[in-house]
Amino acid sequence: MKTEQQLEEAGFTESGRSRYLKTVQDYSDEVFNRSVKYGELDKDQSSNLEVTHEHVRESAHSIARSYGKERPTGWAVFGQIGEYVFTAVAGIGGGNLSTSWGTPVFGLSLALAVILIAVRLSKVAK
């Protein structure tokens, strides 16, 4: 771990040093907690807990694998379900264009489905 003096000499601002030290501490805590959990999983009931280099390595790898993987929000899931529902309803409306309700149902459902798809794709592209 770098000292505050080393960070300052490397050009870190006060906020950069603070963020760096907090991030390293949080990462260290997470590696420690996961390593202990992996050690507990491998331990049999008659022996003492041993956290090996394999447990530490696996905890670091699991953190790296999870980096950048965000879970979809409730709104994102709701929006995608809405895409499917409105697309299906547009299909039903499209199959009944000769009726008085078919054309407006088709047009409105198709428009809403396209809007939801565009919103989702614009968030993915970011």
C-alpha positions in Angstrom: 0.0 0.0 0.0 1.3 3.4 -0.9 1.8 6.1 1.7 0.2 9.5 1.5 3.6 11.0 0.8 4.2 8.6 -2.1 0.7 9.5 -3.5 1.4 13.2 -3.2 4.8 12.8 -4.9 3.1 10.9 -7.7 0.8 13.9 -8.3 -2.4 12.8 -6.5 -4.6 15.7 -5.4 -6.1 15.7 -1.9 -9.3 14.2 -3.1 -7.4 11.7 -5.3 -5.4 10.5 -2.3 -8.5 10.2 -0.2 -10.4 8.2 -2.8 -7.3 6.0 -3.5 -6.9 5.2 0.2 -10.6 4.5 0.7 -10.7 2.3 -2.4 -7.7 0.3 -1.4 -9.1 -0.1 2.2 -12.5 -1.2 0.8 -10.9 -3.7 -1.6 -8.7 -5.0 1.2 -11.7 -5.5 3.5 -13.6 -7.3 0.7 -10.7 -9.6 -0.1 -10.3 -10.4 3.6 -14.0 -11.2 4.0 -14.3 -13.3 0.9 -11.1 -15.2 1.8 -12.4 -16.1 5.2 -15.7 -17.3 3.6 -13.8 -19.5 1.1 -11.7 -20.9 4.0 -14.9 -21.6 6.0 -16.4 -23.5 3.0 -13.3 -25.7 2.7 -12.9 -26.4 6.4 -14.1 -29.6 7.9 -15.8 -29.5 11.3 -13.0 -31.1 13.2 -10.2 -28.7 12.2 -9.4 -25.0 12.7 -10.0 -22.5 10.0 -7.1 -22.1 7.5 -7.2 -19.4 4.9 -4.8 -20.4 2.2 -3.3 -18.6 -0.8 -5.9 -20.3 -2.9 -8.7 -18.7 -0.9 -7.1 -15.3 -1.2 -6.5 -15.8 -4.9 -10.1 -16.9 -5.5 -11.5 -14.0 -3.6 -9.5 -11.5 -5.7 -10.6 -13.3 -8.9 -14.3 -13.3 -7.8 -14.1 -9.5 -7.2 -12.4 -9.0 -10.6 -15.1 -11.1 -12.3 -17.9 -9.1 -10.7 -16.3 -5.7 -11.6 -18.5 -3.7 -13.9 -21.5 -6.1 -13.8 -24.4 -4.1 -12.7 -27.7 -5.7 -11.9 -30.6 -4.3 -13.8 -32.8 -1.9 -11.9 -36.5 -2.6 -11.3 -37.4 -0.1 -13.9 -35.2 -1.8 -16.5 -36.8 -5.1 -15.9 -40.3 -3.5 -16.0 -39.4 -1.7 -19.2 -38.3 -4.9 -20.9 -41.4 -6.8 -19.8 -43.3 -3.8 -21.2 -41.5 -4.2 -24.6 -42.7 -7.8 -24.8 -46.3 -7.1 -23.7 -46.7 -4.1 -26.0 -45.2 -6.1 -28.9 -47.7 -8.9 -28.3 -50.6 -6.5 -28.0 -49.5 -4.8 -31.3 -49.6 -8.3 -32.9 -53.1 -8.8 -31.6 -54.1 -5.4 -32.9 -52.4 -6.0 -36.2 -54.4 -9.2 -36.6 -57.6 -7.3 -36.1 -57.1 -4.2 -38.3 -60.5 -4.6 -39.9 -62.2 -4.0 -36.5 -62.8 -0.6 -34.9 -60.4 -1.3 -32.1 -57.6 -3.1 -34.0 -55.9 -0.1 -35.7 -55.6 2.1 -32.6 -54.5 -0.8 -30.4 -51.9 -1.7 -33.1 -50.6 1.8 -33.5 -50.5 2.7 -29.8 -48.9 -0.6 -28.7 -46.3 -0.5 -31.5 -45.4 3.1 -30.6 -45.0 2.2 -26.9 -42.9 -0.9 -27.6 -40.6 1.1 -29.9 -40.2 3.8 -27.3 -39.3 1.3 -24.6 -36.8 -0.5 -26.9 -35.2 2.9 -27.8 -34.9 3.8 -24.2 -33.3 0.5 -23.3 -30.8 0.6 -26.2 -29.8 4.2 -25.5 -28.9 3.2 -21.9 -26.9 0.2 -23.2 -25.0 2.3 -25.6 -23.7 4.6 -22.8 
